[in-house]
Amino acid sequence: MDNNSVSFKARDTLDTMGKKSTIYRLDKLEENGLCKISSLPYSIRVLLENLVRNTDGKVVTEEDVKNLAGWKPGNIPKTDVPYIPSRVILQDFTGVPAVVDIAAIRSAMKRLGGNPEEINPVIPADLIIDHSVQVDCYGTSYARNCNEKHEFQRNGERYELLHWAQNAFDNFNVVPPGSGIIHQVNLEHLANVVHLREENGETVAYPDTLVGTDSHTTMINGLGVLGWGVGGIEAEAVMLGQPYYMPIPEVVGFELRGELKDGITATDLVLTVTQMLREHGVVGKFVEFYGPGYRKLSLPDRAILANMGPEYGATMGFCPVDEVTLDYMRMTGRSEEHVNMVRQYCKEQGLFAESDAPVPEYTSSLGLDMGTVQPSLAGPKRPQDRIVLSDMSAAFHKTMKDVFSLEKGSEDFENDPDYSRWLEEGGYNVVEKTHPDHSGIMKIKCEGEEVDLNHGSVTIASITSCTNTSNPSVLIGAGLVAKKAVERGLKVKPFVKTSLGPGSKAVMDYLEAAGLVPYLEALGFHLVGYGCLTCIGNSGPLHEAVVKEIEDRDLTVASVLSGNRNFEGRISPHVKANYLASPMLVVAFALAGTVDIDLTKEPIACDPNGEPVYLKDIWPANGEIEQYCGEYVQPEMFEKEYANVFQGTERWQELDAPEGLLYDWNNESTYIQEPPFFQDFPVDIENMEDIKDARALVVVDDSITTDHISPAGSIPADYPAGRYLMEHGVAENEFNSYGSRRGNHEVMMRGTFGNVRLKNKLVPGKEGSWTVYLPEAEEMPIYDAAMKYMENNIPLVVIAGKEYGTGSSRDWAAKGTQLLGVKAVIAQSYERIHRSNLVGMGVIPLQFREGENKESLGLEGDETYTIKGIPEMKPGGELEVVARHPDGNEVTFNVTVNLNSDIEVDYCKNGGILHKFLRDKAKGE
């Protein structure tokens, strides 16, 4: 059966760039009566083209096309479709374990007598090294060089592995360290919007689509490119030629009207949209932006909206292609010939959002008048918890519960249910008023100067993250805030650790051209490197005097960063309150030195003459920012910086990387180890069995993030991972981070559930990686207990609340769970990516039935759990759980099998998606 007959005679040609190209016409589906293209959301149209083009009667069938083409609000087929993206994108934290896994599959293939050369990325993949640089040095002209030097010293083994992979694998490119942040490199350079590729002797034109191993892959939706973050395990499978099976999504339309007022930034807009969409409920759904306000937004503004898809919970936030898209492609150095081809193809396929086009049908819609957006931050620990700037001081006091001690008296506020909930969720009892009379403030010496440090003091102020550093308006704006502040004689407080970590080298080019770098540096915002940095937790150490004061007085100090993540324990182990804000507000709060302030009314500081300086005095008008952007952001900057993006620095080129088809595993390495998943690998699978008399390793409440399950930050010396490293001769100052050691399963399984802020209900009143070994009720580290259970052949489960696994798309959150012996997780609900990762590792995601949870069922976690019906489980079916209490009483309840398809059941039976792939390859299937 040839493709043309299967795909409804959709195959045709189009004259593009002076030659004929093959395309797969969507209007042919309309001619066949399958749909009305103009009624479909643009994101569904792109996905539909993907199915039509890949229809072969085997992996993608006519039925798949018909199911998706029949998309209608309220009548969406409850079935999966096989999505085959055109490329995969990875960053180094998730990319290193992906390379380790593929290298391990090669080694296993050879042991099984197969041909390891068959194990190769089939789908093109780009890996951008951006997550490993840390802010060791700051506030100096040599900060970047210092940090990159430390980066290579710490990560040499990891980088040698990636250097080997670049040469050993087909269809695999590496963007070396120091080039930029993954999503900004993707947005500014890698993305084509429309591919024009030679395939099987012909030129084929089709939309650029992708999956990525970072949750903020969604940023590329701002360019009209369909893509989102998936688990590292799923991305590896896609790279190896496996389709990504996904439920047909609902699509929520978000209409933007009006325009932003003067002084309002795109960051303020996205924090507002994030809050609205979280409240609306978009988990597992597509969001699509439209409306007259949308058409006025610049592409970088749209990219910020798309970037924070994970924060508002959607699979992605899509921005259809229009003239704004094409203007951005020109600005970032794409050729006029390619831009014209994109316009031609998208218009031909109904993928170009014309201003007079009818609004597609959506499963639900909501809207926002952008004129109502106010200056905002979000925090202290969730990106959807927006705070209007004028409410910042009050919000901080409410957070810390000062309001109860000051207004209600100790007895009242201690009995307040909100206060009790705050304490249960990790809040801190602060009874001293910190602002404006500053009573109770402690003076410390910092940099030779006596300064005030108290609750709410800003100890980290970082212009960081892909979210904002791709946007010239807020970067130029931050430079102008710095300029006006310096001209008024203002200085940053000495205890504030400042940093500037842009997402691409082009940012520094236009900041330098605009003459703004000296002003940023005058306030300590020196370039510290090109990478994710503070947003991923690579903020580096705070000043020793600051740390001592925080620890001695149990201070709740703050960070303000232009990032997208502020989860507990992520930014710094010493900073408990973390706030997301625009780069412009980052500079302002660095000058103020505290979040306990209303910047709309109170002065930031006084100038050398004692005159108060207010935020409005140093805040640039939108017109001023636009003038700077128009004059100083030029295409040649992007062309120059990306001309040799794969070449790397001298340090990269001088790496002593191994060579050959198979990776030479070094048993002495503490960074890279061959994982156990494919060792002693049975080609035939064993029959699944019920889980009998399992114990709960961890019992947790709502909103447990992948940062809780697989922390990326510092490794405590007294935790199992730290002890392992010291036993292997690694000094504490050379530990690096959990994220950087994901290529060694020995470190990561010891770090699983290793967040210092984890609250395991089995050890009430205690934070960190602790549990109770049952039935002896012996308290010990989670890793130690898991190994003891494993020695005694006792299976494990995890019991959780709502939104289990929110946050970053960390494959190790699932790999570590599996390696600890966890067979199933029972939760009220899951975040999309982590659920998929659990399936990819053969851990069964089970869900309490509606209206039930661990509390309603009386589960304490000290029970034994037997789960019946696993050999016959079906997608969306139910299993019976029998929880036997220590006193012999039993609770029996049913749980839903949170598997979306028969193929996911198959993955669980095989022990994981990669296990199935290797078995199929070994059997020649």
Secondary structure as UniProt FT lines:
FT   HELIX           3..6
FT   TURN            7..9
FT   STRAND          11..16
FT   TURN            17..18
FT   STRAND          19..24
FT   HELIX           27..31
FT   TURN            32..33
FT   HELIX           37..39
FT   HELIX           42..54
FT   HELIX           62..69
FT   TURN            73..74
FT   STRAND          80..83
FT   STRAND          87..91
FT   HELIX           92..111
FT   TURN            112..113
FT   HELIX           116..118
FT   STRAND          125..128
FT   TURN            141..142
FT   HELIX           143..168
FT   TURN            170..171
FT   STRAND          172..175
FT   TURN            177..178
FT   HELIX           182..185
FT   HELIX           186..190
FT   STRAND          194..199
FT   TURN            200..201
FT   STRAND          202..207
FT   STRAND          209..212
FT   HELIX           215..223
FT   STRAND          226..229
FT   HELIX           232..239
FT   TURN            240..241
FT   STRAND          244..247
FT   STRAND          251..257
FT   TURN            262..263
FT   HELIX           266..280
FT   TURN            283..284
FT   STRAND          286..290
FT   HELIX           292..296
FT   HELIX           299..307
FT   HELIX           309..312
FT   STRAND          316..318
FT   HELIX           323..331
FT   TURN            332..333
FT   HELIX           336..348
FT   TURN            349..350
FT   TURN            355..356
FT   STRAND          364..369
FT   HELIX           370..372
FT   STRAND          376..378
FT   TURN            383..384
FT   STRAND          386..388
FT   HELIX           389..391
FT   HELIX           392..400
FT   HELIX           402..407
FT   HELIX           410..415
FT   HELIX           417..424
FT   TURN            425..426
FT   TURN            439..440
FT   STRAND          442..446
FT   TURN            447..448
FT   STRAND          449..453
FT   TURN            455..456
FT   STRAND          457..463
FT   HELIX           466..469
FT   HELIX           472..487
FT   TURN            488..489
FT   TURN            494..495
FT   STRAND          497..500
FT   HELIX           505..513
FT   TURN            514..515
FT   HELIX           517..522
FT   TURN            523..524
FT   HELIX           533..536
FT   HELIX           544..553
FT   STRAND          558..561
FT   TURN            568..570
FT   TURN            573..574
FT   STRAND          577..580
FT   HELIX           583..592
FT   TURN            599..601
FT   STRAND          605..606
FT   TURN            608..609
FT   STRAND          612..613
FT   HELIX           615..618
FT   HELIX           622..632
FT   HELIX           635..642
FT   TURN            643..647
FT   HELIX           650..653
FT   TURN            667..668
FT   HELIX           676..678
FT   TURN            679..680
FT   STRAND          691..699
FT   HELIX           706..709
FT   TURN            717..718
FT   HELIX           720..727
FT   TURN            728..729
FT   HELIX           732..734
FT   HELIX           739..741
FT   TURN            742..743
FT   HELIX           745..751
FT   TURN            752..753
FT   TURN            756..757
FT   TURN            761..762
FT   TURN            764..765
FT   STRAND          770..773
FT   TURN            774..777
FT   STRAND          778..781
FT   HELIX           782..791
FT   TURN            792..793
FT   STRAND          796..799
FT   HELIX           811..819
FT   TURN            820..821
FT   STRAND          822..827
FT   HELIX           832..840
FT   TURN            841..842
FT   STRAND          844..848
FT   TURN            850..851
FT   TURN            854..858
FT   STRAND          864..868
FT   HELIX           870..872
FT   TURN            875..876
FT   STRAND          878..884
FT   TURN            886..887
FT   STRAND          890..897
FT   HELIX           902..910
FT   HELIX           913..922
FT   TURN            923..924
//
